[in-house]
């Protein structure tokens, strides 16, 4: 029987270096893509603006989105996005540093909605 020819050290080194070069190109392309087309760079452009957000759990959050002259309160959970409320565009009240202005504002809006709903009954 004849033995199959083995890989030489030069061929193995060339293969490993080629693989590392391709991986480096992939990481560079991902970095450049993230750097030049990041969501932060696009925030405020176009018809949608994210006004604020509140984490409810590890994978759930509420986001306030401005679309034209309307605000949408959107609930985001794994595999689901739901519009919770819509209202005319307004001003988010500013509070002291350290407080959560969006969370407090949302709580006030929910309490106000509950009061209005209870008065109507």
N, C-alpha and C positions, 0 to 999 in steps of 0.2 A: 504494500500500500504506500501511496505517496501522501505526505502531509500537506495540508493547506498552508499557503504562505501566511505568515503572521503580519500584524501591523507594525510598521517601523515606528520608532520614537518620533521621527519627524512628522509622519502622517498624523499620529495621535496628537502631537502638539499643535499642528495646524488646525485640526478639527476643534480642539478645545478653545484655541484663540478665536476662531471664527464664530463659535457659539457665544463666547463672551462679548465679542464685538456686536453681534446681532442683539443680544440682551441689552447692552449699553445703548444702542440706537433706539430700542423700544422704550427704555426708561427716559431717554432724552426727549423723544417725541411726546410721551405722556406728560412730562414736565412742561414742555413748551405749549402743548394744547391747554393744559390747566392754567398756565400763566397768562396766555393771550386771549382766552375765551372763557374766563371764569364767570360764574354767576354773579359775583360781586361787581365785576366790571359792567355787567348788563343791568344791574339793579338801577331802577329809576328811569330806564329807557323803555320806550314803548308804552302800551296802554296799561300794563300791570305794575303795581308797586306794592311791595310788602311793607306794611306800616309797623308791624310788631308781631310777636309770637309768644306763646306760653307753653312750656313743657308740662304735660299732665302726668306723664309716666315715662318709662324708658323708651317707649315706641309711639306714644300718642302726644299730639300737640294741637293747639288751637292757633290759627294764624289770622291776622287782620290784613286783608288785601284790598287795595284801592284800584277800582276799575272805572276810569272816567270820573263821574261825579257820584259814584256809589261805593260804599264799603261793604265787603263780604266778610263775614266771620266764618272761617272754614275749619272743620275738624279733620285732622289727618291721623289715620291709624294704618297699620300694616294692611295693604291691599284695598284700602278704602279712603276716599276723600268725599266729604259731605259738606254742603252749605248749611250752616246752622242758622244764620240770620243775615239779612241784608238791610242796609239803611242808607240814607243820604250821607254824602261826605260831610265830615265834621272835623273837629279838632280833638286830638288826644291830649288830655290835660297833663301838663308837666308837673312832676313832684320832686321832692328832695332826692339827692343822690343816695343810693342805698335802698330806696323803695322800688317796687316794681310797678311802674305807671300803667302798663298795659294790663297786667293782672288785676290791679285795683279798678281800672276803668271798666274792664269786662265784668267784674263782680258788681259794680254799680249799675251797669246796663242790665244785667240779669235781674238784680233786685228791683230795678225800676220797671222792667217788663212784667215781673211777677205782681208788683203793686197795681199796675195798670190792668192786668188780667183779672186780678181779684176784685177791683173796683167795678169792672164791667159785669160781674156776675150778680 
